[in-house]
Amino acid sequence: MSPTARACVFKLRSAIPARFLFNWAVSYFRSEEIPSLTKAHLLTMSGWQIASRVKRPAPGTTLTSKVVTQLYEPETGRYTHAGFLSFDRVSTFHELEWPASGEPVFRSVCDFEGYKLPPGQSVTTEELWIAPGLHLDDWARKVAERYQPRLPAESPSGWVGWSWVDPFNVESYEDVALRNAKAIRQRLPGLPINFLWVSLGNLPDRRPGAWLQWNSKAFPSGREGFIKQLTALDYKLGLWSGAFWLNSQLKEEVERLRPAFLRKDGQPLTVPHRDLGEMFILEPTHPLTLEQLRRVFTEYREWGVRYYMIDFLNAIGGSTPGTFRPSSYADADIIPGPAPYRKALKVIREAAGPETFLLSSTGPTFWNIGLFDGIRAGSDYGEGRPLDGPGKGFWPGTFVINKPSYWTSHRTATDALASHAFLHRKLFWSDPGNVLTVGQPVPLQDAQISTTIFGLSGGQIMLGDEISQLPAERLRLLRLVFPRFPEAARAIDLFTSVEPDYPKFFHLPIRTAWDKWDLYAIFNYGAEPLTRSIPRSGASIAWGFWNERFLGAGEKELQVTVPPESVRLIRLSRRRDYPWVIGTNLNIRQGQAEIATCKWDEGTNQLDITYRAYPEQEGAIFVHAPAGWSVANPKGLAIAKDGNDEGLIISVSIREPNGSVFISFTPAGPRAGLASLPLQARSDRSKARTR
């Protein structure tokens, strides 16, 4: 292999796992390119929903990363990449082992997990790519070129509730679902919210395995009647499915599918459930399992189901995460690991149909490439739980607040966003959040954090609030994250935020036909103020989104202090010597959605803006005029002079869904120069108009 040939492919003719030794492979590169293993930070990808974080090795420890990893040495700024370009046949991982005494060793491993290779046969290992430098995005592009995953043009948006309502113990699920479905159309008109996710409520007694039965007690209108009402409101039905679980109380199904149970040493592997009892697991290669999956998801498709969260896939994930590892599979020729997992999911993909959005949860992530549309990169962020009783759910509440590190709170979402952004829309849609919940008693600062996460993540979104009762000021927060844009923010401090620290500083560049700018989000989950410096490249203007504050123009780094348990979102744009838009309060991305065009005419000294908003959405577009400019036609505008730079901050009120704004300026006194404007400008454009 030459120094420029960065990939290695090996063939084995034995049952011994392939082990690619990093310290052997890197001999092809100059030593000054490679981070020191004793000083490196390692990105450890868990390969499933447990947090993927950057860690520091220490003597007596072993760090493991599934499929791909990146090493970083902060003292020198050197990176080295190691990633498998294929990973659908054999389990792959990387490990940095540092003995209690001795030097650390890095290995990249294809683990055949005890697979016995028949005599005279050969097996090809997965392909490994190693290279000095930061190559996470390059790796993801190479993988996408290899697998060519079919990705939907956009991710789904819908309602799932559960945060403040209990459709199991307090109200009828049908009443709750239809009330919120109607409230969305009435109170959030125009928003592209197209799915209503009925999670578990369709199953009698919430028992996994009773997939084709219908809970008529929870839905008195029956399956067809309920779906008909959803269709009339322009929703598609979404369902939860623990497709490989079978509740032990479903006696008939248990007997029918007993030969297909996942087993270890002859005994069925089971999942204890504190609410529903014991669950059997269906073995992913058994013909009965595959027949069951095909039958269920084909009928679901006929019902009109077009969204699923397929949950608890750890049950068939084998070594990822390693919770349930059978002694053997019905398909005796299959290599344990991704192959049996993907064999079963391929059946679901085909039966559900190409138009259906499949989201994986609580199981492998990388292995879903080409089969699932999206993956849950984190845990159940923003979700509530029913009031099932003491020791269950979040009893005696339905939601947990005031603890950012809680497993359904902010830390899990920003960790997932930071560690999975390089995979987003290359291998699959990455979902770092899950449910957006902003209703009281969620503190306002926490609601702003959640809204920022969803506004910058680019993934799917499900609403968790009781929409019919949401106060207007919280309803406004939901509009801020629509329409959805696919780009996701990246963590600037990913490789310097070593566990137990966490990534706090995110960047998202925005590019439109009329301008470009940068968004910086700084999250502070601590109890003390946090200060960060935002870099500038040239003269720029800063605007604070949540506090709607002009932060000045300059070329030096911008110092931003974030109060405890809150977020600051900063828009940084190029400073101009003429008036220009610096922000809005209509959308988290501040112009990408709501401003169609923005033009400055230096001949007439006029700023022309065309905008679009949702029905009943109100807000403002903010314009900055440098010192020396004044508004020639101030009627209808709120104009303030900044006490620091003598420039103007102008608020243009937006109260109609679509329109245009024309603002004329003069470079002298309050109205000097107006007479010198062209007649057309004086007669038709000399006053600010919003239509």
C-alpha positions in Angstrom: 0.0 0.0 0.0 1.4 3.4 -0.9 1.1 6.4 1.4 -1.7 7.8 -0.8 -3.7 4.6 -0.9 -5.7 5.1 2.2 -7.9 1.9 2.1 -7.0 -1.7 3.0 -9.0 -4.8 2.0 -8.2 -8.2 3.4 -9.4 -11.7 2.8 -9.4 -14.4 5.4 -9.4 -18.2 5.0 -9.9 -19.0 8.7 -12.3 -18.5 11.6 -9.9 -16.0 13.3 -11.3 -12.5 13.6 -9.5 -9.9 11.4 -7.6 -7.4 13.4 -6.1 -4.4 11.7 -3.5 -2.9 14.0 -3.5 0.8 13.8 0.2 1.1 14.9 1.1 -1.1 11.9 -1.1 0.8 9.5 0.1 4.2 10.4 3.7 3.3 9.6 2.7 4.4 6.1 2.4 7.9 7.3 5.0 10.3 8.7 5.2 10.2 12.5 4.7 13.9 12.8 1.2 13.5 11.3 -0.1 11.1 13.9 -1.4 12.1 17.3 0.2 10.7 20.4 -2.0 7.9 21.8 -1.1 9.0 25.3 -2.3 12.5 24.7 -5.1 12.0 22.2 -8.8 12.6 22.6 -11.0 9.9 21.1 -14.5 10.2 19.6 -16.2 7.1 20.9 -19.3 6.2 18.8 -21.6 3.9 20.8 -23.3 2.6 17.6 -26.7 3.0 19.3 -28.7 5.4 21.5 -26.3 5.6 24.4 -24.3 8.9 24.2 -21.4 9.0 21.8 -18.8 11.3 23.4 -15.2 12.4 23.2 -13.1 10.7 25.9 -9.4 10.8 27.1 -7.6 7.5 27.5 -5.9 6.6 30.7 -3.7 3.7 31.9 -5.7 0.6 32.7 -8.6 1.5 30.4 -9.9 0.6 27.0 -12.0 3.0 24.9 -14.2 1.5 22.1 -15.8 3.2 19.1 -18.2 1.5 16.7 -17.5 1.6 12.9 -15.7 5.0 12.9 -13.6 7.2 15.1 -11.4 10.2 15.1 -8.3 10.9 17.3 -7.3 14.5 18.2 -4.2 15.8 20.0 -5.0 19.2 21.5 -1.4 20.2 22.0 -0.5 19.9 18.3 -3.9 20.1 16.7 -3.3 16.8 14.9 -6.1 14.5 13.9 -6.1 10.9 12.6 -9.2 9.2 11.1 -10.1 5.5 11.2 -13.3 4.3 9.7 -14.8 1.3 8.0 -16.2 2.1 4.6 -18.4 -1.0 4.7 -20.0 -2.4 7.8 -23.1 -4.4 6.7 -21.6 -8.0 7.0 -19.3 -8.1 10.0 -19.2 -6.2 13.3 -16.6 -3.5 13.2 -15.1 -1.3 15.9 -12.0 0.5 17.1 -10.4 0.3 20.4 -7.6 2.2 22.2 -6.2 -0.1 24.9 -3.9 1.3 27.5 -2.5 -1.3 29.9 -2.0 -0.4 33.5 1.7 -0.7 32.7 3.0 -0.3 29.1 2.2 1.8 26.0 -1.3 2.2 24.5 -2.3 0.3 21.4 -5.0 1.3 18.8 -6.8 -1.5 16.9 -9.4 -1.5 14.2 -11.3 -4.7 14.4 -13.6 -6.9 12.2 -15.1 -9.3 14.7 -16.7 -12.4 13.2 -18.1 -13.2 16.7 -17.3 -16.9 16.6 -18.4 -17.6 13.1 -17.0 -20.8 11.7 -15.7 -20.5 8.2 -16.3 -23.7 6.3 -13.1 -25.4 4.9 -12.1 -24.2 1.5 -14.3 -21.0 1.7 -13.1 -17.4 2.0 -14.7 -14.4 3.5 -13.8 -10.7 2.8 -13.4 -8.4 5.7 -15.0 -5.0 5.7 -13.0 -2.2 4.2 -11.0 0.1 6.4 -9.9 3.7 5.6 -7.3 5.4 7.7 -5.8 8.8 7.1 -4.1 11.7 9.0 -6.4 14.6 9.3 -10.0 15.3 10.3 -12.0 13.2 7.8 -15.4 12.5 9.4 -17.3 14.3 6.6 -15.1 12.8 3.9 -15.7 9.3 5.4 -19.5 9.8 5.5 -19.4 10.9 1.8 -17.4 7.8 0.8 -19.8 5.5 2.7 -22.8 7.2 1.1 -21.2 6.7 -2.4 -20.8 3.0 -1.6 -24.3 2.3 -0.2 -26.3 4.9 -2.1 -29.0 5.1 0.6 -32.4 6.4 -0.6 -33.1 9.3 1.6 -36.4 11.2 1.7 -36.4 14.8 0.5 -37.6 16.0 3.9 -38.1 14.6 7.4 -41.6 14.2 8.9 -43.3 16.6 11.3 -46.2 15.6 13.5 -47.8 15.4 16.9 -47.4 12.7 19.5 -48.5 14.5 22.7 -47.9 12.7 26.1 -46.2 15.6 27.8 -49.2 17.0 29.6 -52.0 14.7 28.6 -52.6 11.0 29.6 -54.6 9.2 26.9 -54.3 5.9 28.8 -55.5 6.7 32.4 -57.2 10.1 32.2 -58.9 10.6 28.8 -59.8 8.7 25.7 -56.9 8.4 23.3 -59.2 9.2 20.4 -60.4 12.4 22.1 -56.9 13.6 22.9 -55.6 12.8 19.4 -58.4 14.4 17.5 -58.6 17.4 19.8 -55.0 18.2 19.1 -55.2 17.3 15.4 -57.9 20.0 15.1 -56.2 22.5 17.3 -53.0 22.3 15.1 -55.1 23.1 12.0 -56.9 25.9 13.9 -54.2 27.5 15.9 -51.1 26.8 13.7 -52.6 27.2 10.2 -50.3 26.6 7.4 -47.6 24.7 9.3 -46.5 21.5 7.5 -47.4 19.1 10.3 -48.6 16.0 8.5 -48.4 13.1 10.8 -50.3 12.1 13.9 -48.3 9.5 15.9 -50.4 7.1 17.9 -47.8 5.6 20.2 -49.0 2.3 21.8 -52.6 3.5 22.0 -53.7 1.3 19.1 -52.6 -1.9 20.9 -55.2 -3.5 23.3 -53.7 -3.2 26.8 -50.6 -1.7 25.1 -49.2 -5.2 24.5 -46.5 -5.6 21.9 -47.3 -8.4 19.5 -51.0 -7.7 19.1 -50.0 -5.6 16.1 -53.1 -6.2 13.9 -55.6 -5.9 16.6 -57.2 -2.5 17.4 -57.9 -0.9 20.8 -61.6 -0.1 20.3 -61.8 1.1 24.0 -59.3 3.8 23.4 -60.7 4.5 19.9 -64.5 4.1 19.9 -64.7 5.1 16.3 -62.8 2.0 15.3 -59.7 1.8 13.2 -61.3 2.8 9.9 -63.4 5.6 11.5 -60.4 7.1 13.3 -58.2 7.0 10.3 -61.0 8.5 8.2 -61.2 11.5 10.6 -57.4 12.0 10.4 -57.4 11.9 6.6 -60.1 14.5 6.6 -57.8 16.8 8.6 -54.9 16.0 6.2 -52.9 13.8 8.5 -51.2 10.4 7.9 -51.2 7.9 10.7 -47.9 7.1 12.5 -47.4 4.1 14.8 -44.9 2.8 17.4 -43.7 -0.7 16.9 -41.5 -2.9 19.0 -41.5 -5.2 16.0 -39.4 -8.0 17.6 -41.1 -8.0 21.0 -43.9 -10.4 21.8 -45.8 -10.0 25.1 -45.9 -13.3 27.1 -49.7 -12.7 27.8 -50.6 -13.1 24.2 -51.0 -16.9 24.5 -52.1 -17.7 21.0 -49.3 -15.6 19.3 -46.8 -17.1 21.8 -47.6 -20.6 20.7 -47.6 -19.8 17.0 -44.3 -18.0 17.1 -42.5 -20.1 19.8 -40.2 -21.8 17.3 -38.9 -18.3 16.2 -37.9 -17.2 19.7 -34.3 -15.9 20.1 -32.5 -18.4 22.3 -29.3 -18.8 24.2 -28.2 -22.3 25.3 -31.7 -23.5 24.3 -33.6 -21.1 26.5 -35.6 -18.1 25.1 -34.1 -14.7 25.8 -36.6 -12.4 27.3 -37.0 -8.8 28.2 -38.6 -8.0 31.6 -41.0 -5.1 31.5 -42.2 -3.5 34.7 -45.6 -2.5 33.3 -46.5 -5.3 30.8 -44.6 -8.3 32.0 -42.2 -10.5 30.1 -41.4 -10.1 26.4 -40.1 -12.8 24.1 -37.8 -11.8 21.3 -38.3 -12.9 17.7 -35.1 -14.2 16.0 -34.4 -12.0 13.0 -33.5 -14.8 10.5 -36.2 -17.3 11.3 -38.7 -17.9 8.5 -41.6 -17.4 10.9 -40.3 -14.0 12.0 -39.8 -12.9 8.5 -43.3 -14.1 7.6 -44.8 -12.2 10.6 -43.0 -9.0 9.7 -44.1 -9.1 6.1 -47.7 -9.8 7.1 -47.9 -7.1 9.7 -46.3 -4.2 7.8 -48.1 -5.1 4.5 -51.4 -4.7 6.3 -50.3 -1.6 8.0 -49.5 -0.1 4.7 -53.0 -0.9 3.5 -54.3 0.9 6.6 -52.5 4.0 5.4 -49.7 4.0 8.0 -46.8 6.1 6.7 -44.6 6.7 9.7 -43.1 4.3 12.2 -40.7 4.5 15.1 -39.4 0.9 15.2 -38.3 0.6 18.8 -36.1 -1.7 21.0 -34.0 -2.9 18.1 -31.4 -3.7 20.7 -33.3 -7.0 21.0 -31.9 -8.2 17.7 -28.7 -6.1 17.6 -26.5 -8.9 19.0 -23.1 -7.3 19.9 -24.6 -3.8 19.3 -25.2 -3.1 22.1 -24.7 -6.6 23.3 -27.7 -7.0 25.6 -29.2 -10.1 23.8 -26.7 -12.4 22.1 -28.1 -15.7 21.0 -26.2 -19.0 20.7 -27.1 -19.4 17.0 -29.4 -18.3 14.2 -31.8 -20.2 12.1 -29.7 -19.1 9.1 -26.7 -21.1 10.0 -24.6 -19.5 7.2 -25.0 -16.0 8.4 -22.3 -14.1 10.2 -23.5 -12.7 13.6 -23.7 -8.9 13.8 -25.2 -6.7 11.1 -26.1 -9.4 8.7 -29.0 -11.0 10.7 -30.2 -7.6 11.8 -30.4 -6.2 8.3 -32.0 -9.4 7.0 -35.1 -8.7 9.1 -35.2 -5.0 8.6 -35.1 -5.5 4.8 -38.4 -7.2 5.1 -39.9 -4.3 7.1 -38.6 -1.8 4.6 -40.1 -3.6 1.6 -43.4 -4.3 3.3 -43.8 -0.7 4.7 -43.2 0.8 1.2 -40.8 3.3 -0.1 -43.1 6.3 0.7 -43.1 5.4 4.4 -40.7 7.1 6.9 -39.0 4.5 9.1 -37.2 5.7 12.2 -35.1 3.4 14.3 -34.8 3.6 18.1 -33.0 1.9 21.0 -30.8 -0.2 18.8 -28.0 0.0 16.2 -27.6 3.1 14.2 -24.9 2.6 11.5 -26.4 -0.8 10.5 -29.6 0.9 9.4 -28.0 2.5 6.3 -30.1 2.0 3.2 -33.0 0.5 5.1 -34.2 3.1 7.5 -34.8 6.8 6.7 -33.9 8.1 10.1 -32.2 7.1 13.3 -32.7 8.2 16.8 -29.2 9.5 17.7 -30.1 10.2 21.3 -32.7 9.2 23.9 -36.3 10.2 24.4 -35.7 13.9 24.5 -38.8 16.0 25.3 -41.1 13.0 26.0 -43.6 12.6 28.8 -45.1 9.5 30.3 -48.6 8.4 31.4 -49.7 8.4 35.0 -49.5 4.6 35.4 -48.8 4.6 39.1 -46.0 4.7 41.7 -42.7 3.4 40.3 -43.8 3.8 36.7 -43.0 6.5 34.2 -42.5 10.0 35.8 -45.1 9.4 38.5 -46.8 11.4 39.9 -46.0 13.8 37.1 -46.1 13.3 33.3 -42.9 15.3 32.5 -39.6 16.1 34.1 -38.2 19.7 34.2 -35.3 21.6 35.8 -32.6 19.0 35.2 -30.7 19.4 31.9 -28.7 16.2 32.5 -31.9 14.1 32.9 -32.2 11.4 30.2 -35.2 13.1 28.5 -33.7 16.6 28.8 -31.3 18.9 26.9 -27.9 17.3 27.5 -28.8 14.1 25.6 -30.1 16.1 22.6 -27.1 18.4 22.2 -24.7 15.5 22.8 -26.4 13.6 20.0 -26.4 16.6 17.7 -22.7 17.1 18.2 -21.6 13.5 17.7 -23.9 12.7 14.7 -24.1 15.8 12.6 -21.4 14.4 10.2 -23.8 11.5 9.4 -26.9 13.6 8.9 -28.4 13.3 5.4 -25.4 11.3 4.2 -26.2 7.9 5.8 -29.7 8.7 7.1 -31.6 11.5 8.7 -30.2 11.9 12.2 -32.7 12.7 14.9 -30.9 14.2 18.0 -34.2 15.2 19.6 -37.5 13.6 19.3 -40.3 15.7 20.8 -40.6 19.5 21.1 -42.3 20.4 24.3 -42.5 24.1 25.2 -45.7 24.4 27.3 -45.8 25.6 30.9 -44.6 24.7 33.5 -41.5 24.3 31.3 -39.4 27.4 32.3 -39.2 29.9 29.4 -35.4 29.5 29.2 -35.8 25.7 28.8 -38.4 26.2 26.1 -35.9 28.5 24.3 -33.3 25.8 24.6 -35.6 23.2 23.1 -36.7 25.5 20.3 -33.1 26.3 19.5 -32.1 22.6 19.3 -34.9 21.7 16.9 -34.4 24.9 14.9 -30.7 24.0 14.3 -30.9 20.2 14.1 -32.5 19.7 10.7 -34.1 16.4 11.7 -37.7 15.3 12.3 -39.9 16.9 14.8 -42.9 15.7 16.8 -44.9 18.1 19.0 -45.5 17.1 22.6 -47.8 19.8 23.9 -51.5 20.0 24.4 -51.9 22.4 21.5 -55.5 23.3 22.3 -54.4 24.9 25.6 -51.0 26.2 24.7 -50.7 30.0 25.6 -50.1 32.3 22.6 -46.5 33.2 23.7 -45.6 29.5 23.8 -47.5 28.7 20.5 -45.3 31.3 18.9 -42.2 29.2 19.8 -43.5 26.3 17.6 -43.8 28.6 14.6 -40.1 29.5 15.0 -38.9 26.0 13.8 -41.1 25.9 10.7 -40.5 25.4 7.8 -38.0 22.7 8.4 -34.5 23.1 6.8 -32.3 20.0 6.5 -28.9 21.5 7.4 -27.7 20.7 10.9 -25.4 22.8 13.2 -22.0 21.5 14.1 -20.3 21.5 17.4 -17.2 23.7 17.3 -15.9 22.3 20.6 -16.7 18.6 20.0 -13.1 17.4 20.3 -12.2 19.7 23.2 -15.2 18.8 25.3 -13.9 15.7 27.0 -16.3 13.7 29.1 -17.6 14.6 31.7 -17.7 18.0 29.9 -20.1 18.4 27.0 -20.3 20.3 23.7 -21.8 23.7 24.2 -20.8 25.8 21.1 -22.5 25.1 17.8 -22.2 26.8 14.4 -24.6 26.7 11.4 -23.7 28.7 8.2 -26.8 29.9 6.3 -26.7 30.6 2.6 -29.6 32.2 0.7 -30.0 33.8 -2.7 -29.9 37.3 -1.1 -27.3 36.9 1.6 -25.3 34.6 3.8 -24.7 34.7 7.6 -23.6 32.5 10.5 -25.6 31.3 13.5 -23.8 30.5 16.7 -25.6 28.7 19.6 -24.0 28.5 23.0 -25.8 26.2 25.5 -25.1 26.5 29.2 -26.5 23.7 31.4 -24.4 24.7 34.4 -25.2 26.7 37.5 -22.7 29.6 36.7 -22.5 32.0 33.8 -20.6 30.8 30.8 -18.5 33.0 28.5 -17.4 32.1 25.0 -15.7 34.0 22.2 -17.3 33.9 18.7 -14.7 34.4 15.9 -15.2 37.0 13.2 -13.7 37.1 9.7 -13.7 40.7 8.8 -16.1 43.5 9.9 -19.5 42.0 11.0 -22.7 42.8 12.8 -24.0 40.6 15.7 -27.6 40.2 16.7 -28.9 38.3 19.7 -32.0 36.3 18.8 -33.6 35.4 22.1 -33.0 38.8 23.8 -33.5 40.7 20.5 -30.5 42.8 21.2 -28.1 44.5 18.8 -24.6 43.3 19.9 -22.6 45.8 17.8 -20.3 45.8 14.8 -16.6 45.0 14.8 -13.8 42.8 13.7 -12.5 41.4 17.0 -13.9 38.3 18.6 -17.4 38.7 20.1 -17.6 37.9 23.8 -20.9 36.3 24.7 -21.9 35.5 28.3 -24.7 32.9 28.8 -26.7 32.8 32.0 -27.1 29.5 33.9 -29.4 26.9 32.2 -30.1 29.0 29.1 -29.0 29.5 25.6 -27.7 32.4 23.5 -28.3 32.3 19.7 -26.2 34.9 17.8 -26.6 35.9 14.1 -23.3 37.2 12.7 -23.5 38.9 9.2 -21.2 41.0 7.1 -21.2 44.7 8.0 -22.2 47.0 5.2 -21.9 50.8 4.8 -25.7 51.0 3.9 -28.8 49.7 5.7 -29.4 46.0 5.7 -31.3 43.2 7.5 -29.6 41.9 10.7 -32.2 39.5 12.0 -35.9 38.6 12.6 -37.9 37.1 15.3 -40.0 34.9 12.9 -37.7 31.9 12.6 -34.8 30.4 14.4 -32.7 30.8 11.3 -33.5 34.5 11.0 -34.1 35.0 7.3 -33.6 31.7 5.6 -37.3 31.0 5.7 -39.1 34.2 6.0 -37.2 36.6 3.8 -37.5 35.9 0.1 -35.5 38.8 -1.2 -33.6 41.8 0.2 -32.2 44.4 -2.1 -30.4 47.8 -1.6 -30.7 50.3 -4.4 -27.8 52.8 -4.0 -29.4 55.1 -6.7 -32.5 55.7 -4.6 -31.1 54.8 -1.2 -33.9 52.3 -0.8 -34.1 48.9 1.0 -36.6 46.5 -0.5 -37.6 43.4 1.4 -40.1 40.7 0.4 -41.2 38.3 3.1 -43.4 35.3 3.8 -44.9 34.2 7.1 -47.5 31.8 8.3 -51.1 32.8 8.8 -51.6 34.5 12.2 -47.9 34.7 12.7 -46.7 38.1 13.9 -43.2 39.4 14.5 -40.6 41.8 13.2 -37.7 42.1 10.8 -34.8 44.1 12.2 -32.8 46.4 10.0 -29.5 48.1 10.9 -28.5 51.5 9.4 -24.9 52.6 10.0 -24.2 56.0 11.6 -24.8 58.8 9.1 -28.1 57.4 7.7 -31.6 58.4 8.7 -35.0 57.1 7.6 -36.7 59.3 5.0 -40.1 57.9 5.7 -40.5 56.9 9.3 -44.2 56.3 9.4 -45.1 52.8 10.6 -41.5 52.1 11.7 -40.0 51.8 15.2 -36.6 53.5 15.0 -34.0 53.5 17.8 -30.4 54.9 17.8 -27.8 52.6 19.3 -26.0 54.4 22.1 -22.7 52.8 21.3 -22.2 53.1 17.5 -24.7 55.9 16.7 -26.4 53.6 14.1 -30.1 52.9 13.9 -32.0 49.7 14.7 -35.3 49.7 12.9 -38.1 47.3 13.7 -40.5 46.5 10.8 -43.7 44.9 12.1 -45.0 41.8 10.3 -48.6 41.0 10.6 -49.6 39.6 7.2 -48.6 36.2 5.7 -46.8 37.7 2.7 -45.8 41.1 1.6 -43.1 43.7 0.7 -41.4 46.4 2.7 -39.8 49.5 1.1 -37.7 51.8 3.3 -36.1 54.9 1.9 -33.1 56.4 3.6 -31.2 59.7 3.4 -27.5 60.1 4.2 -28.0 63.5 5.9 -30.5 64.9 8.4 -33.9 63.4 9.3 -35.5 64.3 6.0 -32.8 66.0 4.0 -32.3 64.7 0.6 -35.8 63.4 0.1 -36.5 66.0 -2.5 -33.6 64.8 -4.5 -35.0 61.3 -4.8 -36.6 60.3 -8.1 -40.3 61.3 -8.4 -41.4 57.7 -8.4 -39.5 57.0 -5.2 -41.0 60.2 -3.6 -44.6 59.5 -4.6 -44.8 55.7 -4.4 -41.9 54.6 -2.2 -41.1 57.4 0.1 -43.0 55.8 3.0 -42.5 52.4 4.5 -45.2 50.1 3.1 -46.2 46.6 4.2 -48.6 44.8 2.0 
